[in-house]
């Protein structure tokens, strides 16, 4: 048997092959151990390859948990909006923070380790959309480590996101849930005189998003032309803190795209309700002078502060429940608006501009089922026309 060139050394009562790397690129000599000479040589080759490629070995020895947390809070969060921060922070805190994958050293991570983690999430019924967000976090951190010479290889290239289940596909296909005409009538009757009546009506007849409506000021409304100007969004969210504590606040942001900035007409019949709403608001200001509406908001609570969108949604659901309608959210009023427009054969391009979608394909993809019904109606009309001509 050929004699090994490596010495043997006892460590924790077990005999290993041993080799010490002395290299001036290391902060101190590196001791390596292997149960076989092959295992030891693989470790030696890996270290030398990393050194020759300028890899920062000491940083790469960090636990992935420590590295990921620092990258997420100190690098990823620097140039993104709080809404995006909240999505990433929530995914990290709920699905990543306590997982075993974080106990692996940064330079020992493998695509198989990550792939198995994703499959475990899927097995635990974590949605594909959430796994995609988790992948953005993990992939981003590893790419950063690779670009900054902390690891020798970008291991994320061959990772596959699990496919959505049939149930997820169905939910995505049916992700919009507009009110029917009869449900809309029942709702409009029920909210008469309600403190949020105008807010609900504006959502129904402008299609504006909740955050867009709650950010509206009186300067944004043109009573002569019966239009509102959308140029900002009110986001109710918690401040991101590493310790996990939440402090909620409303933050005014600019819309995500230029298309979201738009002028939307509202029905002339709403003009009288808007005037009355303004009068009631001014009465409250006179009676509670300390609670003046400093932000000049169209929709605000009795203290003159921004409405909490979660509270608005809960009140909306409560009203629907009282009239026997369930399974809808406040955002469905926007879908109801668009659905009514398509039912009235409005041009899809016009609907896109009114909704503030960045592309017409977004509009068409969301309202596929409505357009299908419109097409079927058009086909039926053509059949009747054919029969009439033929007869």
N, C-alpha and C positions, 0 to 999 in steps of 0.2 A: 504494500500500500504506500503510495507517494506521501511523503511528509509534507504537512501543511506549512506554508510560510507564515501563518498567523499564530500568535501565541494563544494559549488558553488561560482563562481566568475564572475564578469562582465568584459568582455574584448572587447574593441571597440564597446560597446553598446549591446553586445550579451552575454547571460548567458551560461556559460560552467560549467561542472564538472571539478574540479581542484585537482591535486595531485603534491606534491613536493617530488622528490627523493633525499634523502641525503645519499650519498655513498662515502666513502673515495677513491674509484676508479675514481670518477669524479673530474674534476678540480674545479667545483663549483656545487651547487645544481641545479637540472634539473626540471623545471616547465613544467608539461604536462596538456593539456586541451582536453576535449572531449564533444561533444554535448549530448552523452549518456554515461552511465556508461560502457557499452560494448566497445564503441570506446576508452574510456579512459583506460580501463583495457588492451585492445590490445596493446596500446602504452606503458603502464607500462611493460607488459610482454616482449615486443620486446626489450626495453632498458635493462631490467634485463638479458635477454638471451644473449644479446651482451656483457654485462659486464662479465657474467659468462663464456663466451667463449673467453675472452681476447680481444674483439674488441675495437679498438681505435675509440671511438664514436665521438670525436671532429674532427678527420680527415675525418670520414665518413659523416660529415655534410657539407663538401665542395660541391660546385656545381660540377656536373660531367664535365662541360666545363673546369673548372680550373684544375681538376685532370687529365683529358684526355690529355690536352695540355702539362702538365708537364711530364706525363708518356711517351708520344710520342717523344718529343724532347730530354728529359733528360735520358730516360731509353731505350726505343725501338731502338733509333737511335745510341746507343753506339757501338754495334758490328755488324752492317750490312753495306753492300756496298752502295755507293752513288746512284747506279741505283735503289736499293730497296727503299732507302730513298725517292727518287723522286716519285716513284709509290705511297707510303703511304702518303707522304706529299700532293700530288696532290689530292688523294681521300679525305683526311681530309679537305683540303682547299675548294674544290669544293662542296662536298656532306655532310659534317658533321658540319663544323665550325659554321655555322649560324642556325643550326637546333634547334627546341624547345627541343629535347631530352637532350641537354646539359644543360638546365636550371633546370633539376631535380637534387636533391641532390644525391650524390653517393650512400648513404645507402637507398635511396628510389627508385632506379632503379628496374625495374621488367622485366622479360622475355617478358611479354605482351607489355610493352612500346617499347622494342627493336624490337619485331616481327612486331608491327604496323609501326614502322619506316621503316623497310625493305619493307613492303607491299606498303608504300607510295612511296618509291624510285622506286619500280617496276611499280607502277601506272604512275609515271612520266617518264617512259621509260628509266630508268637507267638500263644498261645491267647487266645480272646475274654475269658476270665475275667481274664487278666493285663492285657489292654488296658483292661478296666473299672477295674482298680486304677490304672493309669497315668492314665486319664481323671479319676479322683477327685483325683489329685495335681495335674494340670494345671488342671482346672476349679476346684479349690479355690484355687489360687494366683492365678488370673486374677480370680476373684470378689473375693478379698481386695484385689487391686490396684484393682479397680473401686470397691469400697466405700470405699477410702481415697484416692480421687481421684488415682490414679496413671495411670489410663487413662480414656478418655472413654466407652468402650462395653464392655459385657460380651459378648465375642465367642463365648462357649461355648454360647449358647442353641440354635444350629442345628447343632451338631456331632452326627454320627450314629456310634454304635459299630458296627463291622462285625458282621454276623450270624455266629453260630457255624456252623462247617462241619457237614456231615452226620455226620462222624466224631466231632466234639465232642458233638453231640446224642446220638449213640449211647452215647458214654462217660458222659454225664451220666445217661442213662436206666439204664445198667448200672453206676452208680457204687458200688453195694454188692455185695459178693462174700462172702456167708456160707459157712461150711463146711457140707458136707452132713453128715447124721447119721453116715455111715460115716467120713468124714474126722475128725469130732469124736471119735469113739470111738478112732481110731488115735492122735490127738493126746494124748488123756487117758491112754492106755496108755503112750505114749512119755515123757511128762513125769513119770511117777511117780519120786519121789526127786530130781528136778531142783531146784536152788536157787530156781528161779522157778516151781515147780509151783503154789504157792498163788496167786501173782499171776495166772497164766494161768487157773486155775480160777475165781477171783473175777471175772475179766473175762467168762468164759463163762457164769457163773451169776448175775451181777448186772447185766451190761450197762453197768457204769460205764466212763467214758472213762479212757484211760491216765493222764492227768494227775490225775484224781480219785482213782484208786487209789494212785498214788505219793505223794499228799499225805496219805493216811489215817494217823492216829495211833491208838494203842491206846485213847484216850478215845472214838474215833469208832465203836467196835465194841461192840455189846450182845450178849453171849454168851447171855443168858437168852432174849431175843426173837429171836436170830439175825438181826440187822439191822446195817447200816452206815449211818453218817450222812455224807452228802456236803455239805460246806460250804466247800470250798476246792479249789484246783487247783495242782498243781506244774507250772510251765512251765520247760522247759530251753531257754534261748535265749542269744543273744549280746547284749552291751551295744552300743547303737548309738553308733558313733563316726564322725565325718565322714571321717577318714582311711581308713576301710574296714577297720581292724584289728578282729579279733573276740576277745572275751574271754567265754567261756561261763560261765554260772552258772544255778542253779535259783532261780526266784522263786515265792513262794507268792502266789496271787491269789484274789480272790473269784470265784465263777461269774458268767458274763455276765448271766444272768437269774435272777429269783427262783425260777422253776420248776426251775432246775438244782439248787437246794438241796433235798434230799429225803432220805427214809429208804428204803433198799432192803433187802428181805429176802434172805437167802441160804439155800441148802438146809441142813437140819440135819445132813446127812451131812458137810458141810464143817467142822463144829464140831471134830471130832477132829483134823483136819489143822491147823486154826488153833491149837489147844492145843499140838500138836507143834511147829509153826512158832515159837511163842512160847518154848518150852523151848529149842529150838536157838539162837534168838537170844540168850537169856540165857547160854547156855554160851559163846557167842562173846564176849560182853561180859566174862565172867569170865576167859577166856583172854587177851583183848586189852583189858585194862582202860583203856588209853589211848584206845581207839577206841570208847568208850561211845556208845550211841545217844542222843545229847543231845536230839534232836527227838522221841523216843519214837515213831518211825515203825514202822508194821507192815511195810512193805517198804523195806529199805535195803540198801546194799552192806556189805561186811565192815568198812568203816571207820565205819559208822553214818551214812553220808551218803545223800542222795537218789540214787535210781537215775537214770541218764541214759536218757531215753525212746528215744533213737536206738539206744543199745546194747541195750535191751530188745527193740526191734523187730528188730534184726539177729539176736539170739539166737533169737527166735521164728521168723524165716524159716529160719534154719539148721536148727532142729529139724524144721520142716515138710519141708525139702528132704531130710533124712535118711530120711523115711518116704514119699518120693515125692509130696509135695503141694507145689505151688508156686503163685505168683500171689496170695498173701494177705499182709496186714499185721496187726499186732497189733490195730489198730482193727477189723478184720473179726470179732474175737471179740464185740464189741458188736453188730454186725449179726447174728451167729450167734444170740446170745441173743434178740434181737427176733424173728428169723425163727422160732425154735423156739416162741416164745410164740404167734405168729400161727398156726403150724401146729397148735397145740393149741387153736385157736379162742378165744384170749384176747380180751377186749374191747379195741378200739383205744384207748379212753380210758385204760384201765389201763396199756397199753404206753407211752402218751405220758408218763404220770406217772412210771413206772419209769425211763424213759430221760431224763427231765428236759427234754423238748422244750417250748418256750414255747407252742406251739399244737398242736392235734391235726392240723391240716392239714399241718404239717411231718412228723409221723409218717406220715400217709397218703401223702404225696407220695414219701417216701423208700422206703416198702415197698409200692409199687404192685404190683410183680410178685408178691409173696407173697400179697397180698390177692386178686389176680386168680385165683391157684390155689385159694385158699379158696372164692371165689365159684363157681368151676367145680365144686368138690367139692360145694358146697351145691346147685347146679343138678342135678348127677347124682343126689343123694339125693332131690331133689324128683321127678325122673323115675322113680326106682324106686318112690317112694311112690305116684305117679300110676298106674303100671303095676299095683301091688299092689291099689289101690282099684278100679281098672277091671276087674281080673281077678276 
